[in-house]
Amino acid sequence: MIATTPYLIRAIYDWCSDQGFTPHLLVDTSVEGVVVPRQLVENDAIVLNIEASAVRMLEMGNDWLTFNARFSGKPMDVMVPVGAVRAIFARENGQGCVFEPPTELTAEQAASALEELNEQEQESKKPVKAEKKGAKKKSHLKLV
């Protein structure tokens, strides 16, 4: 299943564009795969202007955001995994969407989650008991 993050990024980008605002990305540069101008990175983060007039060949896929932009007059291909985007917002008013970094499961948490899924699967496979004919079902609603 695809996460909601890439859809929200595209939606906020469209909203910014429709409102005449300048969409900016806050990117966590410590995430593996991020390709940005390292000289502009501060505290493992960079803010990128992704307005249509500031970038070329912008592609916002479900896994990657890629585009070409000029930094200090030099063109550069920028690549950002969706998981590295911490926020998308309008420069003019700061409105947008903030994303939590993906959480990594410990081996114990993963095993526990798998066990829980297996239990749920086993419960769904249990045969349903047939009700006796004429037996009245008890209502789960309570009149007040």
Steps between C-alpha positions, in 0.01 A plus 500: 500500500630846408527750784292818494808726509561528121132579442503771766819650356338524156179643647679775696716577195184542288334710769805731521508536122126572481530768770801666338723393790854364480521133605806405704622161621681439828726199438686284752838461328613222734264258321678267261459588133452877537688690227505875568767771498691407818642851539148625582423233762476615862436262792418211262221702337441712192206708381437477125283730288307273263289764328452423129708805399789396729539139386497299179368149438331473841375146559313417818464124508395270782862423595710792375485871428743597226574823317774713356579841649777756506703556814752785488445505124588132450233252390454192716275196498332473841366169631299470820344177627145572619600369845751786531236773462422645842265775378352674201377853556427837341783750550254789524297378799666179624186292446552145385557154635765358734601133486642288778812302418416135431545289810720196479380192681730306725521126436285444810231746381496340154464151649218619725317666210537184289369285783198730540427482126520121509258488794254726315526278193431187708196669661357588159530135388299358795163361391201707598256314728155461353228659708207293616182556304256714686765624741459868562806717452580731784532863397825675569322836512390646828201730529552802717 
